[in-house]
């Protein structure tokens, strides 16, 4: 689209936007301010609110095609605030000033919301709460139009010809509701305004009643030169009831921000673009402050104005052009107000209010799974209508928090519980130690946690861990998928560690990421959160396998295997490889093995090296690992005394897939293919026994690999 087409599209959209906003702003202004300023000044306040918001948000807003102005929510809230101010004893001639003060304070609060990143937080309010607020607001709008509909003056006096306002309201309402079916290119409020006005004036012309109440029409709008800024009455602001004003301002700021952000998302859907929530809220807040200081009515983004304007082609400058157009109309067409009946505006407002009522609440109530959502929406709507819209906003925010906590508390915090029997460490151990771990491995428990660990989940986690806490056990908490942990949960961890310690067990942590706030040493963090200097019985490991290996060593020690026993030199005839061999076969195998010693940190082979040797470890420790970064490695296996490795390359020579490094001074025996060929020729029984033993070892490794793949697939 070229520049000329874009400008013409914006101009067309601005005309439609002005046509929608004009009757709504006029009607809302009359409803709120007419009892305190008069009908014409009230209409002028509504128009001033629309012009100020359109000019400022249109020039600096962050949403393409967004149209702003007085809304039903702001009208209902300001109307309710005016009633509370009257009840509080504020004189009638000062209520309008108080409402302007509410608008200014709401703008300042919106500014704080924008600067604090509230544009993102507003999106987390559940839809049932929003549905309840909009439904309650719609019902309040309908109730607020009873007097204009019945032709009752704001003094409460009945007049003759009272049927005329009611019929005019019905005509305007029907025009708004049904005209779009026949005139889809013309906004409904415009048809309602012209239709209701034409009906009213034709009836008056034909019937020619002797008198017509002044409050049945808006009246001639004051000239701009006669309009006094609200800031001119700033000297009287200190004596206003500020607690009530601030209360109302908070509710108005939240409602206006919600309304604007929701409308911005609708605009994004229509334009295919993405709005800037922070920039939009900043522009709306500045516009709100300016509107309040100049004596205009508070507002926000208009859903009806935005959707119809975008459909007509509105894009970047439509809001600004609409504001200038309304300012021009206000400057030169003020006398037209004496022809506009307030009852026609009431029909427009009632039609708009019905669009705010969320009828799907009935459908929610019919389904068991959504009845709670329906109850929440009805509760918020009931508070809005029966008590106070400001309290409904606060109740809605509280319900949003409670619903979030409820949803989070229903999610399982324990993703999986496994024991060392199901998932041992990668350390390869002699058969005797492996048998003990297989028999007592249920005393090592790995809890893989996920989600948010906060106060509502702490008790749930404690209940699930209780069977493992009151015994000698080593509990490992895997925290890589935990997003947040609060102080209540930290306190619970301290209690779990103390109970385990009393039974001779330990609480271990692994995969603790930096953003969790527990630091590299959980024990140090827990100790800092307590005034006691006593050491807390917890340990932290960077990987799950390291925690499992530590727990296995601790369990073996508790079963009588001291570190000196576990790390002693194991001669060839005691190795698992030779368990089923005859003494003469072991002797024949020993004759072809070559001794090898490695210093600590010495590489035995690297990934990619060609290999065909089998290694038997008599003493020390060798890690098989894959380099991840320059200083980090992923351990695939850990071999201690009495174990062997390299059997795959020995059986099928080829390049190594990982590196082998001695982590301690190590003593090994090496068998290469040439020596095995010699063994096969001289002692074939020993060669067959060796191959059978290697086959059994490979079978166990394959079973473990299958279980490990199945475990990984569960994520």
Secondary structure as UniProt FT lines:
FT   HELIX           3..37
FT   HELIX           39..60
FT   TURN            64..65
FT   STRAND          68..69
FT   HELIX           72..87
FT   TURN            88..89
FT   HELIX           92..115
FT   TURN            116..117
FT   HELIX           118..121
FT   HELIX           122..124
FT   HELIX           127..144
FT   HELIX           146..150
FT   TURN            154..155
FT   HELIX           162..182
FT   TURN            184..185
FT   HELIX           188..207
FT   HELIX           214..216
FT   HELIX           224..226
FT   HELIX           230..239
FT   HELIX           242..271
FT   HELIX           277..294
FT   STRAND          300..301
FT   HELIX           303..311
FT   TURN            312..313
FT   TURN            316..317
FT   HELIX           318..332
FT   HELIX           334..339
FT   HELIX           342..356
FT   HELIX           360..366
FT   HELIX           368..370
FT   HELIX           371..386
FT   HELIX           389..410
FT   STRAND          414..419
FT   TURN            420..422
FT   STRAND          427..428
FT   HELIX           431..440
FT   HELIX           441..443
FT   STRAND          444..453
FT   HELIX           455..469
FT   STRAND          474..485
FT   HELIX           487..502
FT   TURN            503..504
FT   STRAND          506..510
FT   HELIX           514..516
FT   HELIX           522..528
FT   STRAND          538..541
FT   HELIX           544..558
FT   TURN            559..560
FT   HELIX           563..566
FT   HELIX           572..574
FT   HELIX           576..578
FT   TURN            579..580
FT   HELIX           583..592
FT   STRAND          594..598
FT   TURN            600..601
FT   STRAND          603..605
FT   TURN            607..608
FT   STRAND          610..611
FT   STRAND          614..619
FT   STRAND          622..627
FT   STRAND          633..639
FT   TURN            641..642
FT   STRAND          643..645
FT   HELIX           647..651
FT   STRAND          654..655
FT   STRAND          659..662
FT   STRAND          666..671
FT   HELIX           673..682
FT   HELIX           684..713
//
